[in-house]
Amino acid sequence: MARCLGEREGDAQRGREGGFTLIEMLVVVIVVGTLAAIAIPVFLTQRAKAHDASTRSDVAHVGKELATYFVDGTGTPSLDYASVPGSAVLSEGSYSVTINLTNGTAVPGSGSSSNLGDPKAWCVSLTDRMGDIKDFRYSADQGLEAGTC
């Protein structure tokens, strides 16, 4: 008799080991969906801020190289974004430096540079279409700020 009773209990336990109930699965799906609804917009905002940060870094690097040129240089340097893909080439006579740009950073449609021959009034700018602010400039008198030249 004890054997028959034991077999019945084992059968009942095996039936309950089959998996999760529909309610449990729905609760998990709702919780995961809620977390995703909160996390995805935050992720996208952070991604745009990262693009802006890399563009700020790139334009500051180009601007500082230009400022370094004017320590000894007296001519009018040129900025070439086409000769080396993904880079900016600052050159004048025998002076030349190649500045690598991050992926996504590009030359704005207008206002990419101005007054490159004036050591006190030059300006350079870059853009990233995936950023939040997108356009940044670096100038001799104002330093780094949003916008184009």
N, C-alpha and C positions, 0 to 999 in steps of 0.2 A: 504494500500500500504506500509505503514511503517512496517507493520507486516511481509510482504513477504520479504522485504529487510533485516530485522533483522534476519529472519530465514536463509537466504542464507549466511550471514556473520558468523553465528554460525556454520553452516555446514563446512565452509572453515576452521574455527579455529579448530574444532574437528579433521579434517584431518591432520592438522599440529602437533597436540599434540601426535601423534602416537609413536614417538620415535626419535632416532638418524638416520641420513643418513649414508649410506655406507661409504662415504668419511670421516665423522667424526669418525666412528668406526675404520677405517684403520689408521687414524692419531693417535688415542689413542694407538692402538696396536703397531705401529712403535715407539712411544715415550716410552712405557713400555718396549719393546724389547731392545731399545738402553740403557735405564737405567739398565736393567738386565745384558746386555753385559758388562757394565762398573763395576757394583757392584759385580758380582759373582767372578771374579778373585781376586778382592781386599779382599773379604770375605775369600776366600780360603788361601790367603797369610797370613792374620791375624790369621787364625786358626792354621796354621803351626807354626807361631811365638808364639802362646799361648802354644802349645805343648812344644816347646823349653824352654819357660820360666818356665813351671812347672817342666821340667827335670832339668834345672839349679837349681831351688829351692830345689828339692829333693836331688840332689847330694851334694849341699852345706850343707844341713841339716845333711846328713850322715857324711860328712867330718868334720863338726863342732862337732858332737857327738864323733867322733874318736879323734879329738883334745882335747876335754874335758876329754876323758878317759886318755889320756897321761899326764894330769896334775898330777894325783896321781898314775895311773896304770903303772905297769912295765912289765907285761907279754905280750904275743902276742894275741891280740883279734881276734875273728873270726866274719865274716859277713855271715849271713845265710839268704838267700832270699826265701827259700822253706818252712820253718817250719810254718810261718804265711803268708798266701797268701796276696799279695798286700802290704807287709811290708819288712823291712830289720831289722834283729835282730843282734845287736852288743853285743857280750858277751865275757867274759873272767873270769873264776872262778865264784865268787859270783856277779860280775858286769854284768848286762844285761839291755839293753834298746831296745825297739821296736820303729822303725821309720816308720810311715805310708807313703806310696808312693802314688802319684796321679795316677789316671786311665790312662794307656797307658805307664807309665814309667816302664822300665824293665832292667834286667841285660844284658849287651852286650854279644854277642857270645864269645868274647875273650877280655882279658884285663879288667876284672871287678874290680880287685884290685891287688896291689903289695906292698911288703915290709911292711905288717901290723905290724910287730914286731919292726920296726925302727921308733921312735918318730919324726925323722927329715926327713924321706924319704918315708913315706907312700903315697899311692894314691888309690882313689876309683873312679869308673866311672859308669854312667848309660846311658841308651839310650831310645829314643822314636821313633819308626819307622814312625810316622806320622808328626814328626817335620821337619823343614827345614834343620837344621844342624845335628840333630839326637843325636850325642854323646857328652857328657860333662864329664869332670873329675875334681876332687878336690884333690889337693895334698898339703902336708905339706910345700913344698918350693915354689910352684907356685900359690896356691889358685885355683880359678875357671877358667877353660879354656875349649875350645872345644877339643874333641878327647877322646881317651881311654888311659888307663894306659899302 
